[in-house]
């Protein structure tokens, strides 16, 4: 496709963030790419607006890589057909020259087309290619990391706008950053036991969830080493937390954020379903490490710079491993069926049931004791 150039300067860019927390976090390298391009000699002038769901907007509030945020209220005023019309009007009022569509949905492409944004870039699929002016192929899951697919959107923008090779080269060499918004750390007494965060569930389904018996092995290892465990998750994690309590009989449990300080004797604190986004990010930043399933919490912890061990069952670490110099992915060996991408396991033996808590604890301890490694740009296809 020939380069597309608008007569308006600077170019107004709208990046529509994916809807899921983990996918949003994996879009951060695309923001780093654009931020580096903006700093390059002879850089093109552009402004960057990110459209993000209201529930995740606090993560990008104050982010210096952006010029502004557009909040998407779904559910709410942007839900349903009438909401899509209102959203198209919102985008049209921004007079954007280009839109980068993170969500792979027909709806996102239809809203962008209705907003009459001249350059509409996104991946093919979901019958939406005719609504895009620059449709990118989507490779099979796991051939490339999801973050690389998001960076492909900004690469296509650079090609469409005719950005110079020097600008692109500078952007390609950018160091990936973390979340840079205003995120508070929870203060603890200096003599408090170290906090370890455990992500109890995964929204996708039980085939991505570490069994409670194995998680209990990890919890006991942390407590035996002098630490405490924060159990994080939403309301749907309640059955897993209940099973974990049963498996950790003999350990002391507390419930709620106040218990962290008020019950110093508690070995495990249940925070599932009681923390908002600000709360969970604060507790993650106060933790020495995070261990959990392939989930939004896992990606959030890694993006906050917390040493992170991601556990992979049905999903594929080649596609969605946590990014960063202090993050690793663990998956069970010897299962030809994985990654199956199923919500529930249909095999006699569940792969994550073979991932014992002692091995996971040792992997996390190795992260804590290892020297800080040099961060590598994830879109270059190398392991973090």
Secondary structure as the mmCIF struct_conf table of DSSP 4:
data_model
#
loop_
_struct_conf.conf_type_id
_struct_conf.id
_struct_conf.beg_label_comp_id
_struct_conf.beg_label_asym_id
_struct_conf.beg_label_seq_id
_struct_conf.end_label_comp_id
_struct_conf.end_label_asym_id
_struct_conf.end_label_seq_id
HELX_LH_PP_P HELX_LH_PP_P1 UNK A 2 UNK A 4
BEND BEND1 UNK A 7 UNK A 10
STRN STRN1 UNK A 11 UNK A 16
BEND BEND2 UNK A 19 UNK A 20
HELX_RH_AL_P HELX_RH_AL_P1 UNK A 21 UNK A 25
TURN_TY1_P TURN_TY1_P1 UNK A 26 UNK A 27
HELX_RH_AL_P HELX_RH_AL_P2 UNK A 28 UNK A 39
BEND BEND3 UNK A 40 UNK A 40
TURN_TY1_P TURN_TY1_P2 UNK A 41 UNK A 42
HELX_LH_PP_P HELX_LH_PP_P2 UNK A 43 UNK A 45
STRN STRN2 UNK A 46 UNK A 53
TURN_TY1_P TURN_TY1_P3 UNK A 54 UNK A 56
HELX_RH_3T_P HELX_RH_3T_P1 UNK A 57 UNK A 59
TURN_TY1_P TURN_TY1_P4 UNK A 60 UNK A 62
TURN_TY1_P TURN_TY1_P5 UNK A 64 UNK A 65
BEND BEND4 UNK A 67 UNK A 67
STRN STRN3 UNK A 68 UNK A 72
TURN_TY1_P TURN_TY1_P6 UNK A 74 UNK A 78
HELX_RH_AL_P HELX_RH_AL_P3 UNK A 80 UNK A 93
TURN_TY1_P TURN_TY1_P7 UNK A 94 UNK A 95
BEND BEND5 UNK A 97 UNK A 97
STRN STRN4 UNK A 98 UNK A 101
BEND BEND6 UNK A 103 UNK A 103
HELX_RH_AL_P HELX_RH_AL_P4 UNK A 106 UNK A 114
TURN_TY1_P TURN_TY1_P8 UNK A 115 UNK A 116
BEND BEND7 UNK A 118 UNK A 118
STRN STRN5 UNK A 119 UNK A 123
TURN_TY1_P TURN_TY1_P9 UNK A 126 UNK A 127
HELX_RH_3T_P HELX_RH_3T_P2 UNK A 129 UNK A 131
BEND BEND8 UNK A 133 UNK A 133
STRN STRN6 UNK A 134 UNK A 136
HELX_LH_PP_P HELX_LH_PP_P3 UNK A 137 UNK A 137
HELX_LH_PP_P HELX_LH_PP_P4 UNK A 139 UNK A 140
TURN_TY1_P TURN_TY1_P10 UNK A 141 UNK A 142
BEND BEND9 UNK A 143 UNK A 144
HELX_RH_AL_P HELX_RH_AL_P5 UNK A 146 UNK A 161
TURN_TY1_P TURN_TY1_P11 UNK A 162 UNK A 162
HELX_RH_AL_P HELX_RH_AL_P6 UNK A 165 UNK A 172
TURN_TY1_P TURN_TY1_P12 UNK A 173 UNK A 173
HELX_LH_PP_P HELX_LH_PP_P5 UNK A 174 UNK A 176
BEND BEND10 UNK A 181 UNK A 181
HELX_LH_PP_P HELX_LH_PP_P6 UNK A 184 UNK A 187
TURN_TY1_P TURN_TY1_P13 UNK A 190 UNK A 191
BEND BEND11 UNK A 192 UNK A 192
HELX_LH_PP_P HELX_LH_PP_P7 UNK A 193 UNK A 194
STRN STRN7 UNK A 195 UNK A 199
TURN_TY1_P TURN_TY1_P14 UNK A 203 UNK A 204
HELX_RH_3T_P HELX_RH_3T_P3 UNK A 206 UNK A 208
BEND BEND12 UNK A 209 UNK A 209
HELX_RH_AL_P HELX_RH_AL_P7 UNK A 212 UNK A 224
TURN_TY1_P TURN_TY1_P15 UNK A 225 UNK A 226
STRN STRN8 UNK A 228 UNK A 232
HELX_RH_3T_P HELX_RH_3T_P4 UNK A 235 UNK A 237
HELX_RH_AL_P HELX_RH_AL_P8 UNK A 238 UNK A 247
TURN_TY1_P TURN_TY1_P16 UNK A 248 UNK A 250
BEND BEND13 UNK A 251 UNK A 251
STRN STRN9 UNK A 253 UNK A 255
BEND BEND14 UNK A 256 UNK A 256
TURN_TY1_P TURN_TY1_P17 UNK A 257 UNK A 257
HELX_RH_AL_P HELX_RH_AL_P9 UNK A 258 UNK A 262
TURN_TY1_P TURN_TY1_P18 UNK A 264 UNK A 265
BEND BEND15 UNK A 267 UNK A 267
STRN STRN10 UNK A 268 UNK A 270
TURN_TY1_P TURN_TY1_P19 UNK A 272 UNK A 274
HELX_RH_AL_P HELX_RH_AL_P10 UNK A 277 UNK A 285
TURN_TY1_P TURN_TY1_P20 UNK A 286 UNK A 286
BEND BEND16 UNK A 287 UNK A 288
STRN STRN11 UNK A 289 UNK A 293
BEND BEND17 UNK A 294 UNK A 295
HELX_RH_AL_P HELX_RH_AL_P11 UNK A 296 UNK A 303
TURN_TY1_P TURN_TY1_P21 UNK A 304 UNK A 305
STRN STRN12 UNK A 308 UNK A 312
BEND BEND18 UNK A 313 UNK A 315
HELX_RH_AL_P HELX_RH_AL_P12 UNK A 317 UNK A 320
HELX_LH_PP_P HELX_LH_PP_P8 UNK A 321 UNK A 323
BEND BEND19 UNK A 324 UNK A 324
TURN_TY1_P TURN_TY1_P22 UNK A 325 UNK A 326
STRN STRN13 UNK A 327 UNK A 331
BEND BEND20 UNK A 333 UNK A 334
TURN_TY1_P TURN_TY1_P23 UNK A 336 UNK A 337
BEND BEND21 UNK A 339 UNK A 339
BEND BEND22 UNK A 343 UNK A 344
BEND BEND23 UNK A 347 UNK A 349
HELX_RH_3T_P HELX_RH_3T_P5 UNK A 351 UNK A 354
BEND BEND24 UNK A 355 UNK A 355
HELX_RH_AL_P HELX_RH_AL_P13 UNK A 357 UNK A 369
BEND BEND25 UNK A 370 UNK A 370
HELX_LH_PP_P HELX_LH_PP_P9 UNK A 371 UNK A 375
HELX_RH_3T_P HELX_RH_3T_P6 UNK A 378 UNK A 380
TURN_TY1_P TURN_TY1_P24 UNK A 381 UNK A 381
#
